[in-house]
Amino acid sequence: MSALIILDTALADVDALVAESAEYLSRRLGGTPPLDPTTLPRDAAGALSAIDAWAGTDVANWRQELNRWFDAHAPVRLVPDPELNSLLRRAAKQGTNLACASALPSEPLELTLQHLGCARAFKAVAAGDGSLEDALSAAQAALGGHDTPLVRTRAELVAALGA
């Protein structure tokens, strides 16, 4: 395999992280109308898009607050997975070009990868800022192909790299 796109969901429970950060944002930024985290989609991309729509131009600093939350909570919530990191390093050393795609904005994504201990394994990191489709397109472009295999779960990642 010469290239592989890995969704951040294969590395960590990003949906849960975004849900927790939405709780923080609702308390910190509240707003009128209030942000109700229980009404947000359960997936990170949907939740981030909904928060962006809620914020509009009235709450322009929500991304800064999201970065603050990830800064404070990533060290506690994210634990490196030695087996997975070993697979990623081995694949990169063997010439497999790896890209990570995420709906997260770039700063929280970089923090996530750093705290998981796998940031250096990726040739490209594509942040979607709420749009997973944009991140996937950027990752495809960075790897130079439109038929690059994609893994969404840890099990798929282990199967793809462990073979």
C-alpha positions in Angstrom: 0.0 0.0 0.0 1.5 3.3 -1.0 -1.0 5.7 0.5 -3.7 5.7 3.2 -6.0 8.3 4.6 -6.8 7.9 8.3 -9.8 9.6 9.8 -9.1 11.0 13.3 -11.9 8.7 14.6 -9.5 5.7 14.0 -7.1 7.3 16.5 -9.3 8.6 19.2 -13.0 9.2 20.1 -13.1 12.6 18.5 -16.9 12.7 18.6 -16.8 12.4 22.4 -14.2 15.2 22.6 -16.3 17.5 20.5 -19.4 16.7 22.6 -17.4 17.5 25.8 -16.1 20.7 24.3 -19.6 21.7 23.2 -20.7 21.5 26.9 -17.8 23.8 27.7 -18.8 26.2 24.9 -22.4 26.3 26.0 -21.3 27.3 29.5 -18.6 29.7 28.4 -20.4 31.4 25.5 -24.1 30.6 26.3 -25.4 33.4 24.1 -28.8 34.4 22.9 -30.1 32.0 21.7 -28.3 29.7 24.1 -26.2 26.8 22.7 -27.9 23.6 23.8 -25.3 20.8 23.4 -28.0 18.1 23.8 -29.4 19.2 20.4 -26.1 18.9 18.5 -25.4 16.0 16.1 -23.4 13.2 17.7 -20.6 13.3 15.1 -17.8 15.8 15.3 -18.4 17.2 11.8 -22.1 17.7 12.4 -21.6 19.2 15.8 -18.9 21.7 14.7 -21.1 22.8 11.7 -24.1 23.3 14.0 -21.9 25.3 16.5 -20.6 27.4 13.6 -24.2 28.1 12.4 -25.2 28.9 16.0 -22.3 31.3 16.4 -22.7 33.1 13.1 -21.0 36.5 13.4 -22.2 37.1 16.9 -19.8 34.6 18.6 -16.7 34.9 16.5 -14.4 33.7 19.2 -15.9 30.2 19.6 -12.9 28.6 17.8 -10.5 30.3 20.2 -12.5 28.8 23.1 -12.5 25.4 21.4 -8.7 25.7 21.1 -8.5 26.5 24.9 -10.6 23.5 25.8 -8.4 21.2 23.7 -5.3 22.8 25.2 -6.6 22.1 28.7 -8.2 18.7 28.2 -6.1 16.9 25.5 -3.4 15.9 28.0 -6.0 14.2 30.2 -8.3 12.8 27.6 -5.9 11.5 25.0 -3.5 8.6 25.7 -1.0 7.3 23.2 -1.6 3.8 21.9 1.8 2.1 21.6 0.5 -0.7 19.3 -1.1 1.8 16.9 1.8 4.2 17.0 4.2 1.3 16.1 2.0 0.4 13.2 1.9 4.0 11.9 5.7 4.4 12.3 6.4 1.1 10.5 4.1 2.0 7.7 5.7 5.4 7.3 9.2 3.9 7.3 8.2 1.4 4.7 7.1 4.2 2.4 3.4 4.4 2.9 2.3 8.0 2.7 -0.2 8.6 5.5 -2.6 11.5 5.8 -4.9 12.3 8.7 -8.3 13.9 7.9 -10.5 15.5 10.5 -13.5 17.8 10.8 -11.7 19.5 13.6 -10.0 22.9 13.0 -6.2 22.7 12.6 -5.1 23.6 16.1 -7.3 21.1 18.0 -6.3 18.4 15.4 -2.6 19.1 15.8 -3.0 19.0 19.6 -4.8 15.7 19.3 -2.2 14.1 17.1 0.7 15.4 19.4 -0.9 14.0 22.5 -1.6 10.7 20.9 2.1 10.6 19.9 1.6 10.0 16.2 1.9 13.5 14.6 5.2 12.7 12.9 3.8 9.6 11.1 1.7 11.7 8.8 2.9 13.2 5.5 -0.2 15.4 5.5 -2.7 16.5 8.1 -6.0 17.9 6.8 -8.3 19.9 9.1 -11.8 20.5 7.9 -12.9 23.2 10.3 -16.3 21.5 10.6 -16.3 19.9 7.1 -15.0 16.4 6.9 -15.5 16.5 3.1 -13.1 19.4 2.8 -10.6 17.6 5.0 -10.9 14.4 2.8 -10.4 16.4 -0.4 -7.3 18.1 1.1 -5.9 14.8 2.2 -6.6 13.3 -1.3 -4.8 16.2 -2.9 -1.8 16.0 -0.5 -1.4 12.3 -1.3 -1.9 12.9 -5.1 -4.8 10.6 -5.7 -8.5 10.3 -5.7 -8.8 6.6 -5.0 -6.7 6.6 -1.8 -8.0 4.0 0.7 -9.7 5.5 3.7 -9.9 4.0 7.2 -12.5 5.2 9.7 -12.0 2.9 12.8 -9.1 1.6 14.8 -10.0 -2.0 13.7 -9.8 -0.9 10.0 -6.5 0.8 10.6 -5.0 -2.2 12.4 -6.2 -4.4 9.5 -4.8 -2.1 6.8 -1.4 -1.6 8.4 -1.0 -4.9 10.3 -1.2 -7.0 7.2 
